[in-house]
Amino acid sequence: MPGADESLAQRLLAGDRRALARGITLVENDDPDGWALVKEVYPRTGRAAILGFTGPPGAGKSTLLGALIKLERSRDRTVAVLSIDPTSPFTQGALLGDRIRLSDHFLDPGVYIRSMASRGALGGLSEASLQAALLMDAAGRDVILLETVGVGQAEVDIIDHADTVALVLMPGSGDSIQALKAGVMEIPDVIVVNKADHPLTDTMVREIKNVLALGPQVGWEVPIVKTEAVRGEGIEELAEKLTEHHAYVEAEGTLSERRRRNLMNEVLALAAFRMRRELEASVRDDPATRELLDRVVARELDPASAATAVLERRAEELAASDRTEGLAATERTEELSAAERTEEPAR
């Protein structure tokens, strides 16, 4: 890595906020320097507690995070927040709504807040989110808080990023009732009913308990914490439950398993993303592929068969490329052998 990149890595490991911001920007832009930076600092990661927060829009996730940040800072712990915002239709960047709601902590050097655009990621997290979390970890932050886009039942990607997942719900909301469906209720380690001054709070708690009772009753029992984030009520209890869960998975040996699963899924996700990008680039100007797509549009060929044909063509191209490289390597070896024979000293 060039000297400038080494300097960036050293500054990031020393906790430099500007170096952290620069590193996340490089990763988010898929810059090779960003991936090189992650590679260099990766051995210094794995020390931060990564807490994920998901839930329907309007449940008060950002306000809840603000209250948690205040509590963690009172305990002299450094915090990083990664808020995955909806993508701007104009700039493809984050809309920055969550950073506005967390503005009380902007001037605190012990708090680093970053918004990242979802860029169409259906699971609520962008492709570079775990890489950004790794950089925050390497920068020495004690706690990393991940907040996803409020996209309802699609928010399942967060289980591939966090050590502990909190589902934030709000009573009296149709979105909250939709969130009780099994696809989301299987995610959380802690359930938070925020805005608990609502008259339907107790009704929602009973509904959640009924849904949880239908699941397997083994291992960690998912707690339900009632909070009023605006007034800071219930925040200490929530922090206690989050800490208890982290201690539980660590004692059970499942924390390392979670992180292993998360990292394996990240490897597969990055590989799939890069393969798709490479495939798109290779077929974009291919006349045969355009002909296939035209046949799909004309209803002469179904999309699945067309996809199979594209993959087969790509596999044939890769095989032909490998054969060509193999022949070239053989020819170079033969040329070197012939040159060595002609240079043998005369007796």
Secondary structure as GFF3:
##gff-version 3
##sequence-region A 1 347
A	DSSP	alpha_helix	3	13	.	.	.	ID=ss1
A	DSSP	alpha_helix	17	28	.	.	.	ID=ss2
A	DSSP	alpha_helix	32	41	.	.	.	ID=ss3
A	DSSP	three_ten_helix	42	44	.	.	.	ID=ss4
A	DSSP	beta_strand	49	54	.	.	.	ID=ss5
A	DSSP	alpha_helix	61	74	.	.	.	ID=ss6
A	DSSP	beta_strand	79	85	.	.	.	ID=ss7
A	DSSP	alpha_helix	97	101	.	.	.	ID=ss8
A	DSSP	three_ten_helix	103	105	.	.	.	ID=ss9
A	DSSP	beta_strand	111	117	.	.	.	ID=ss10
A	DSSP	alpha_helix	129	138	.	.	.	ID=ss11
A	DSSP	beta_strand	143	147	.	.	.	ID=ss12
A	DSSP	three_ten_helix	152	154	.	.	.	ID=ss13
A	DSSP	three_ten_helix	157	160	.	.	.	ID=ss14
A	DSSP	beta_strand	164	169	.	.	.	ID=ss15
A	DSSP	alpha_helix	174	179	.	.	.	ID=ss16
A	DSSP	alpha_helix	182	185	.	.	.	ID=ss17
A	DSSP	beta_strand	190	193	.	.	.	ID=ss18
A	DSSP	alpha_helix	201	213	.	.	.	ID=ss19
A	DSSP	beta_strand	224	226	.	.	.	ID=ss20
A	DSSP	three_ten_helix	229	231	.	.	.	ID=ss21
A	DSSP	alpha_helix	235	252	.	.	.	ID=ss22
A	DSSP	alpha_helix	254	283	.	.	.	ID=ss23
A	DSSP	alpha_helix	287	297	.	.	.	ID=ss24
A	DSSP	alpha_helix	303	342	.	.	.	ID=ss25
###
